[in-house]
């Protein structure tokens, strides 16, 4: 190093003694001998090698430890070793002392043709010895720096047998297929219609009765429809269902009785007489049917048959008020005034006194006139 410094000092002295305007490079080039040039060259190479070794000790060796940390190599495990480039390989231009000394992470360098000829042999890195699990026993805490600088202990978890995850049994609700409800029969619709009648829901009752009629035809269904339309104050449809019922069941007692009443109100006594006769054939113990039969004969001019029907009704029920009135009229028409007066008087006794009864006023007038007539005789 002293020779290099002497040579440089001599060159500086000569540079100071050169003529003004003469370039310093030419003075140095002309004055330096070949031996000195060779000496300077090898000296500079030696300096470069020393600088390279210093750089390797500063950059490469700490880089290995940092790379081990980044690889998360735990004690007792074999790290994955990748091929490392030679420590002596350098890029094409060797670093000089003037270059910055910033630390950079080690990178895999590709070997090129311009690499330097001198190479250091690659030292094989031996993996750390695998520490058996049995030796990893916990140590007591101590203030000894030997123990404080020890790496953190690693605990190896013992392999537990796989535990079967107990899944709570869930209540499995089986989807039970809802069986279709059995179709309603005629009686079910009749009961449904009766319920609507009690609730005074007459249109719904009519629909229920119609569905029952579609399933089964019976006289009771026609009578139910008659009652529903009568409650709805629709006499036309009420009579229509009675007539339809008589077409299917011409001998039914109730249908004939209701039809007789309806024809009498309509003053159609011939049709009413037919229905009354049919009803009497089914039930001869109903006094009202004989009353209807007598009215039909009375209004058609057959007074003898009417008298027989009214007397038959009184035999069954002596409290039938209108039978007394119409019997008195028949005897009055026959000019049997005594018998007519007796039936008129019985009619007034049985008729309600708190209200004006039908034919009551006329019966009073006729009783007075008959009494006067009988007194004059």
C-alpha positions as CSV (number, residue, x, y, z in Angstrom):
1,X,0.0,0.0,0.0
2,X,2.9,2.4,0.7
3,X,4.2,1.8,-2.8
4,X,0.9,2.7,-4.3
5,X,0.7,5.8,-2.2
6,X,4.3,6.9,-3.2
7,X,3.5,6.4,-6.9
8,X,0.4,8.5,-6.5
9,X,2.2,11.2,-4.6
10,X,4.9,11.4,-7.3
11,X,2.3,11.7,-10.0
12,X,0.7,14.5,-8.1
13,X,4.0,16.3,-7.8
14,X,4.7,16.0,-11.5
15,X,1.2,17.2,-12.2
16,X,1.9,20.3,-10.2
17,X,5.2,20.9,-12.1
18,X,3.7,20.5,-15.7
19,X,3.5,23.3,-18.0
20,X,0.4,25.3,-18.1
21,X,-2.1,24.0,-20.8
22,X,-0.5,20.6,-21.0
23,X,-3.1,17.8,-20.1
24,X,-2.3,15.8,-17.0
25,X,-3.3,12.5,-18.6
26,X,-0.6,12.7,-21.2
27,X,2.1,13.6,-18.6
28,X,1.1,10.5,-16.5
29,X,0.9,8.3,-19.5
30,X,4.3,9.4,-20.8
31,X,6.2,9.3,-17.5
32,X,4.8,6.0,-16.0
33,X,6.9,3.0,-17.0
34,X,5.5,-0.4,-17.9
35,X,6.6,-2.0,-14.6
36,X,4.8,0.7,-12.7
37,X,1.7,0.2,-14.8
38,X,1.8,-3.6,-14.1
39,X,2.3,-3.0,-10.4
40,X,-0.6,-0.5,-10.4
41,X,-2.9,-3.0,-12.2
42,X,-2.2,-5.9,-9.8
43,X,-2.5,-3.6,-6.9
44,X,-5.9,-2.4,-8.0
45,X,-7.1,-6.0,-8.6
46,X,-6.0,-6.9,-5.1
47,X,-8.0,-4.0,-3.7
48,X,-11.1,-5.1,-5.6
49,X,-10.8,-8.6,-4.3
50,X,-10.5,-7.4,-0.7
51,X,-13.5,-5.1,-1.2
52,X,-15.4,-8.1,-2.6
53,X,-14.6,-10.3,0.4
54,X,-15.7,-7.6,2.8
55,X,-18.9,-7.1,0.8
56,X,-19.6,-10.9,1.0
57,X,-19.1,-11.0,4.7
58,X,-21.4,-8.0,5.2
59,X,-24.2,-8.8,2.7
60,X,-24.3,-12.5,1.8
61,X,-23.9,-14.2,5.2
62,X,-26.5,-12.0,7.0
63,X,-28.7,-12.5,3.9
64,X,-28.7,-16.3,4.5
65,X,-29.9,-15.9,8.1
66,X,-32.7,-13.5,6.9
67,X,-33.7,-15.9,4.2
68,X,-34.0,-18.6,6.8
69,X,-36.3,-16.4,8.8
70,X,-38.4,-15.6,5.8
71,X,-38.6,-19.3,5.0
72,X,-40.1,-19.9,8.5
73,X,-37.7,-22.8,9.2
74,X,-38.5,-24.2,12.7
75,X,-35.9,-26.0,14.8
76,X,-36.1,-29.8,14.3
77,X,-37.3,-29.5,10.7
78,X,-35.4,-29.9,7.5
79,X,-35.4,-26.7,5.4
80,X,-35.9,-26.8,1.7
81,X,-32.5,-26.0,0.3
82,X,-32.3,-24.2,-3.0
83,X,-29.2,-23.9,-5.0
84,X,-27.2,-20.9,-4.0
85,X,-24.9,-19.0,-6.3
86,X,-21.3,-19.0,-5.7
87,X,-20.1,-16.5,-3.2
88,X,-17.5,-15.1,-5.5
89,X,-19.7,-14.5,-8.5
90,X,-20.2,-10.8,-9.2
91,X,-21.8,-8.9,-12.0
92,X,-19.8,-7.9,-15.1
93,X,-18.6,-4.7,-13.5
94,X,-17.2,-5.2,-10.0
95,X,-18.3,-2.8,-7.4
96,X,-15.9,0.0,-6.5
97,X,-15.4,1.8,-3.2
98,X,-17.4,4.8,-4.5
99,X,-20.6,2.7,-5.0
100,X,-23.3,2.9,-2.3
101,X,-23.1,0.2,0.3
102,X,-27.0,-0.3,0.6
103,X,-27.9,-3.8,1.7
104,X,-29.9,-5.7,-0.7
105,X,-31.6,-9.1,-0.3
106,X,-29.7,-12.0,-1.9
107,X,-31.0,-12.9,-5.4
108,X,-30.2,-15.9,-7.6
109,X,-27.6,-14.6,-10.0
110,X,-27.6,-16.1,-13.5
111,X,-24.1,-17.1,-14.7
112,X,-23.1,-15.2,-17.8
113,X,-20.2,-15.4,-20.1
114,X,-18.7,-12.2,-18.7
115,X,-18.3,-13.7,-15.2
116,X,-14.8,-13.4,-13.7
117,X,-12.5,-16.3,-14.1
118,X,-11.7,-16.8,-10.5
119,X,-14.5,-18.6,-8.6
120,X,-14.7,-19.9,-5.1
121,X,-15.9,-23.4,-4.6
122,X,-19.5,-23.8,-3.4
123,X,-19.7,-24.9,0.2
124,X,-22.5,-27.3,0.7
125,X,-24.8,-26.1,3.5
126,X,-25.5,-28.9,5.8
127,X,-29.1,-28.9,7.3
128,X,-29.4,-28.5,11.0
129,X,-29.6,-31.6,13.0
130,X,-33.1,-32.7,13.7
131,X,-33.9,-32.5,17.4
132,X,-35.9,-35.4,18.7
133,X,-39.2,-34.6,20.3
134,X,-38.3,-36.2,23.5
135,X,-35.5,-33.7,24.2
136,X,-37.8,-30.7,23.9
137,X,-38.5,-30.5,27.6
138,X,-39.5,-27.2,29.1
139,X,-36.8,-25.4,31.0
140,X,-37.1,-23.3,34.0
141,X,-36.9,-19.6,33.7
142,X,-33.6,-18.1,34.7
143,X,-31.7,-14.9,34.6
144,X,-28.8,-16.6,32.9
145,X,-28.1,-14.9,29.5
146,X,-27.6,-18.4,28.1
147,X,-31.2,-19.2,28.7
148,X,-32.5,-15.7,27.9
149,X,-30.9,-15.8,24.4
150,X,-32.3,-19.3,23.6
151,X,-34.8,-19.4,20.8
152,X,-38.4,-19.8,21.8
153,X,-39.3,-23.3,22.7
154,X,-41.6,-25.2,20.5
155,X,-44.3,-27.5,21.8
156,X,-45.4,-30.3,19.7
157,X,-49.1,-31.1,20.1
158,X,-49.8,-34.7,20.7
159,X,-52.0,-36.2,18.1
160,X,-55.3,-36.9,19.6
161,X,-57.6,-39.5,18.0
162,X,-60.2,-37.9,15.8
163,X,-63.3,-37.3,17.8
164,X,-66.6,-38.0,16.1
165,X,-68.6,-34.8,16.0
166,X,-71.8,-35.5,17.8
167,X,-74.5,-33.8,15.8
168,X,-77.7,-33.3,17.8
169,X,-80.5,-35.2,16.5
170,X,-83.0,-33.0,14.9
171,X,-86.6,-33.8,15.0
172,X,-87.4,-35.0,11.5
173,X,-90.9,-34.0,10.6
174,X,-92.2,-36.3,8.0
175,X,-94.4,-34.7,5.5
176,X,-97.6,-36.6,5.8
177,X,-99.6,-36.5,2.7
178,X,-102.8,-34.9,3.5
179,X,-105.5,-37.3,2.3
180,X,-108.2,-35.6,0.4
181,X,-111.4,-35.2,2.3
182,X,-114.1,-37.6,1.3
183,X,-116.7,-35.9,-0.9
184,X,-119.8,-34.8,0.9
185,X,-122.9,-36.7,0.5
186,X,-126.5,-35.4,0.2
187,X,-127.1,-35.5,3.9
188,X,-124.0,-33.4,4.7
189,X,-125.2,-30.7,2.3
190,X,-128.6,-30.8,3.9
191,X,-127.1,-30.3,7.3
192,X,-124.9,-27.5,6.0
193,X,-128.0,-25.8,4.5
194,X,-129.9,-26.1,7.8
195,X,-127.0,-24.4,9.5
196,X,-127.2,-21.5,7.1
197,X,-131.0,-21.3,7.6
198,X,-130.5,-21.0,11.3
199,X,-128.0,-18.2,10.7
200,X,-130.5,-16.6,8.2
201,X,-128.0,-16.9,5.4
202,X,-130.6,-17.9,2.9
203,X,-128.6,-17.7,-0.4
204,X,-125.9,-20.0,1.0
205,X,-128.6,-22.3,2.2
206,X,-130.1,-22.5,-1.3
207,X,-126.7,-23.3,-2.8
208,X,-126.2,-26.1,-0.2
209,X,-129.6,-27.6,-0.9
210,X,-129.0,-27.5,-4.7
211,X,-125.8,-29.4,-4.3
212,X,-127.6,-32.0,-2.2
213,X,-130.3,-32.2,-4.9
214,X,-127.7,-32.9,-7.5
215,X,-126.4,-35.8,-5.4
216,X,-129.7,-37.3,-4.4
217,X,-133.2,-36.4,-5.2
218,X,-135.6,-36.7,-2.3
219,X,-138.8,-34.9,-1.3
220,X,-137.1,-33.4,1.7
221,X,-134.7,-31.4,-0.6
222,X,-137.5,-29.9,-2.5
223,X,-139.2,-28.9,0.7
224,X,-136.0,-27.3,2.0
225,X,-135.7,-25.3,-1.2
226,X,-139.4,-24.2,-0.8
227,X,-138.8,-23.0,2.7
228,X,-135.6,-21.1,1.7
229,X,-137.3,-19.3,-1.2
230,X,-140.3,-18.6,1.0
231,X,-138.0,-17.0,3.6
232,X,-136.5,-14.9,0.8
233,X,-140.0,-13.9,-0.2
234,X,-139.8,-15.4,-3.6
235,X,-143.1,-17.3,-4.1
236,X,-142.5,-18.0,-7.7
237,X,-139.4,-20.1,-7.2
238,X,-140.9,-21.6,-4.1
239,X,-143.9,-22.9,-6.1
240,X,-141.5,-24.0,-8.9
241,X,-139.6,-26.3,-6.7
242,X,-142.8,-27.7,-5.2
243,X,-144.1,-28.5,-8.7
244,X,-140.7,-30.0,-9.7
245,X,-140.9,-32.2,-6.6
246,X,-144.4,-33.4,-7.5
247,X,-143.2,-34.4,-10.9
248,X,-140.7,-36.7,-9.3
249,X,-142.7,-37.7,-6.2
250,X,-146.4,-37.2,-7.2
251,X,-147.8,-39.0,-4.1
252,X,-145.7,-37.3,-1.5
253,X,-147.9,-36.1,1.4
254,X,-146.2,-32.8,2.3
255,X,-145.6,-31.7,-1.3
256,X,-149.3,-32.3,-2.1
257,X,-150.4,-30.4,1.1
258,X,-148.2,-27.4,0.4
259,X,-149.2,-27.4,-3.3
260,X,-152.9,-27.4,-2.2
261,X,-152.4,-24.4,0.0
262,X,-150.6,-22.5,-2.7
263,X,-153.3,-23.2,-5.3
264,X,-156.0,-22.1,-2.9
265,X,-154.2,-18.8,-2.3
266,X,-154.0,-18.5,-6.1
267,X,-157.8,-19.4,-6.2
268,X,-157.0,-22.3,-8.5
269,X,-159.4,-24.6,-6.6
270,X,-159.4,-27.4,-9.1
271,X,-155.7,-28.0,-8.9
272,X,-155.8,-27.5,-5.1
273,X,-158.5,-30.2,-4.9
274,X,-156.3,-32.7,-6.7
275,X,-153.4,-32.2,-4.3
276,X,-155.7,-32.3,-1.3
277,X,-157.2,-35.6,-2.3
278,X,-153.7,-37.1,-2.9
279,X,-152.6,-35.9,0.5
280,X,-155.6,-37.4,2.2
281,X,-154.9,-40.7,0.6
282,X,-151.5,-40.7,2.4
283,X,-152.7,-39.3,5.7
284,X,-156.5,-39.2,6.6
285,X,-155.9,-38.0,10.1
286,X,-154.9,-34.4,9.2
287,X,-158.0,-32.1,9.8
288,X,-156.5,-29.3,7.8
289,X,-156.6,-31.4,4.6
290,X,-160.3,-31.9,5.0
291,X,-160.7,-28.1,5.5
292,X,-158.8,-27.5,2.2
293,X,-160.9,-30.1,0.5
294,X,-164.1,-28.5,1.8
295,X,-163.0,-25.1,0.6
296,X,-162.3,-26.4,-2.9
297,X,-165.8,-28.0,-3.1
298,X,-167.5,-24.9,-1.6
299,X,-165.9,-22.5,-4.2
300,X,-166.7,-24.9,-7.0
301,X,-170.4,-25.1,-6.0
302,X,-170.4,-28.6,-4.6
303,X,-171.9,-27.7,-1.2
304,X,-172.8,-31.3,-0.1
305,X,-169.2,-32.5,-0.5
306,X,-168.0,-29.4,1.1
307,X,-170.3,-30.0,4.1
308,X,-169.1,-33.5,4.4
309,X,-165.4,-32.4,4.4
310,X,-166.0,-29.6,7.0
311,X,-167.9,-32.0,9.3
312,X,-165.1,-34.6,9.0
313,X,-162.5,-31.9,9.9
314,X,-164.6,-31.0,13.0
315,X,-164.7,-34.6,14.0
316,X,-160.9,-34.8,14.1
317,X,-160.5,-31.3,15.7
318,X,-163.5,-29.6,17.2
319,X,-161.6,-26.3,17.6
320,X,-161.1,-25.7,13.9
321,X,-162.7,-22.2,13.8
322,X,-163.2,-21.8,10.0
323,X,-165.1,-25.1,9.7
324,X,-167.9,-23.6,11.9
325,X,-168.1,-20.5,9.7
326,X,-168.2,-22.4,6.4
327,X,-170.7,-25.0,7.8
328,X,-173.0,-22.1,8.9
329,X,-172.8,-20.6,5.4
330,X,-173.8,-24.0,3.8
331,X,-176.8,-24.3,6.1
332,X,-177.7,-20.6,5.6
333,X,-177.6,-21.3,1.8
334,X,-179.9,-24.3,2.3
335,X,-182.2,-22.0,4.3
336,X,-181.7,-24.1,7.4
337,X,-181.4,-21.0,9.6
338,X,-181.4,-22.6,13.0
339,X,-178.5,-24.8,12.2
340,X,-176.8,-21.9,10.5
341,X,-177.3,-19.8,13.7
342,X,-175.8,-22.5,15.8
343,X,-172.6,-22.7,13.7
344,X,-172.3,-18.9,13.5
345,X,-172.6,-18.7,17.3
346,X,-170.0,-21.4,17.8
347,X,-167.7,-19.5,15.4
348,X,-168.0,-16.3,17.4
349,X,-167.3,-18.1,20.7
350,X,-164.1,-19.8,19.3
351,X,-162.8,-16.8,17.4
352,X,-160.2,-14.7,19.2
353,X,-161.7,-11.7,21.0
354,X,-158.6,-9.5,21.1
355,X,-158.3,-9.1,17.4
356,X,-160.6,-8.8,14.4
357,X,-160.9,-12.3,13.0
358,X,-161.8,-13.0,9.4
359,X,-165.6,-13.1,8.7
360,X,-166.2,-12.0,12.4
361,X,-168.1,-8.8,11.6
362,X,-170.1,-10.4,8.9
363,X,-171.0,-13.3,11.2
364,X,-172.3,-10.8,13.9
365,X,-174.5,-9.1,11.4
366,X,-175.8,-12.4,10.1
367,X,-176.6,-13.6,13.7
368,X,-178.7,-10.4,14.4
369,X,-180.6,-10.8,11.2
370,X,-181.4,-14.5,11.7
371,X,-182.5,-13.9,15.3
372,X,-185.0,-11.2,14.1
373,X,-186.2,-13.5,11.4
374,X,-186.8,-16.4,13.7
375,X,-188.5,-14.1,16.3
376,X,-190.9,-12.9,13.6
377,X,-192.0,-16.5,12.9
